[in-house]
Amino acid sequence: MEAMELHRAILRKLDLTRETEDEELMDIIQEVLDEKGKSVYLPLQDKIRLSRELFNAFRKLDILQELIEDDEITEIMINGTEHIFLERAGQIYPSQKQFLSQAKLEDVIQQIVSGSNRFVNESSPIVDARLADGSRVNVVLPPVALNGPVVTIRKFPKEIITMDHLLEWGSINLEAVSLLQKLVKARYNIFISGGTGSGKTTFLNALSHFIPKSERIITIEDNAELQIRGIDNLVRLEARNANVEGGGEISIRELIRCALRMRPDRIIVGEVRGGEAVDMLQAYNTGHDGSLSTGHANSSKDMLSRLETMAFMGMDLPLSAISRQIASGIDIIVHLGRLRDRSRRVLQIVEVLDYEQEEIQTNVLYEFQEEAVKDGRIQGRLVKQSEITRKEKLLAAGY
């Protein structure tokens, strides 16, 4: 109630016929807090907190702003105006913060969505968007969401995560990193699989650091999340949803076809979810080696099955023809997982072989083996299982 009263007091003092500068808004906020302090004692710490929260309510993302700026929070889950949950260090906690009203939450949603050139309303109640810092946002509005607007924000670290960080955290070992570095430079097509929150995008970003800086790279994403640095000849493409009239949609499939005419050295597809798998595989099989992509799956074997299904959605081909394209186009699958202690690990590195005996043959190069649990944290190693057999690209690259 206190925040609502202060909010109304500030609105009464604002000149709504013109744009108010940030400094002028801060002066009005301080004036309102000073008036409040005459009737109710406000400790300095509370005054600073209220000043920041009120400024965020008028100029930024209201109560979300402070949560977004907190580097310890990795996920923000908003279930209507009153129930907000936060993920810290892999654990989910309820937040004490609440939106003043559903209208205010909807205003914040529209601010987020418009910043990504997207729209959401009752007739089109589901949208994916992103924040300015690259954080992933999913919005579901009523009438689909029965308990009010639902917003899920997946935050990405401000610091770029490299392989050195993953080594330090025990997500992968040096021997496997050395192999992956050679495979990237030798232009192997690498597919990263894993479940939700397993770190696929983070790993793809880290892997991209091994790409030679002189190459021309084209990234294709549904929502631009990749953070590829150090490559000057970088083209970033983002899909576009249909507009209010139902036109203007530009799909991942169209962008992949377009990218093939842009003289790419490598194509990086942020995530494969559907029929675009066909276009991606065709790119892999027509000389665009060294490409990278990610997809959702519970294991490397499941990823191959899902790719078959997605490609089948995109083109009416016999399953055997699709499987042969997958076996020919994808060289390596790196499978990631989030273990029960919430740590993210590389669980498998698999070489994709030929299509034989009506299935895609694979060769496990590395596999994570759990050894013990110490202080609630899983102890284990990524153990080498076999040597890579398809060495043609490695030999051609001089390895």
C-alpha positions, 0 to 999 in steps of 0.5 A: 500500500505504501508503494501505491500511495507514493506512486500516486503522489508522484503521478500527481506532481508529473506534468504528463503533457511533456517528457520528464527528464530522469533528473527531474523525475528523481527530484520529484521522487525525493520531494515526495519522499521528503513529504512522506518523511514529515508524517512517517519516519523513514530511515535513510536506507529505506529512503534510498531503497524506495527512491530506487524502486520508484525510479525503476517503476517509472523509467525501467522494468519496475520491480524486475529491474533490481532482480535483473541487475542481481548477478546471483539470480539466474532465473526469474519466474513470475506467476501473476502479480503476487507470486515471483520465484527466483533461482539462485545457485540452482535452488528456487526461492519465493520472492517478497516482491510483488507488482502493484497491479496486473496493469503494471505487470502488463505494461512491463511486459509490453515494454520488454516485448516491444524492445525485441520488435515483437508483440503480444496480446489476448489474440496472440498470447504467447511470445519469446523475446529478449532483454537488452543484455541478451536475457531470454524472456518467455511471456504467456498472457490470459486467457491462456495463462489462468493465474494472470500474466506469466513471465519467465526470464532466463538470465545469462552471465554478464561475463562471457563464459569461456572454456577456461571457466568450464574447465575451472568449474569441472564441466569438462576436462582439458583433454576433451577441450583440446580435442574439441578445439582441433575439431572446430578448427578442422571444420567438423560439424558439431551439434550440442544437445541437452535438456532445458538449462543444461548450458547449451547456449553457453557451451556453444558460445565457448566453443565459438572462441576456437573459430579462426578470427579471419572467417565469415560467420553467420548466426541464425536464431529465433531470439538473438542470444549468442555472444560471439566475440572477436570475429569482425566478419560476423553477420547476425540474423534473427527470425521475425514473427508475423505481424498483427495482420498475420504477414511479415513472418521470416522463419529460421528456414528462410534465414538458412536459405538466405545465409547460403547466398551470403558466402558464409565460411560457417553457419551457426544455428542457435537452436533447431526446433522443427522443419529447419532441420532439413535446411540445416542438414542440406547446408552441412551436406553442401560444403558448409563445414564447421557449422555449429548448432544446438537442440533439446534432447535427453541423450545423444541418441535421442538427439539423433531421433529428434533430428530425424523427426524434425527433418521429417516435419520439414520434407517428405522424404523416406526415413532412411534418406533423412538418416543418411543426411544426418549421418553424412552432415553431423560429425560430432554430438556433444551432450550436456546435462544438469545433474541432481546437484544442479551442476552442468557437465559434458556427459558425452562426446559422440562421433556420428558414423555412417548409416548402416543396418537401418540406424545411424552408427555412433562412436562414444569418444568421451563419457562422464562417469560418476564416482562419489558424492562429497558435501552434496556435490557429485564427483566424477570424470569425463573418461575417454572411451575411444579414438576418433575414427573419421579423421579425414578433416583432421588430416586435411587441417594438418592434425 
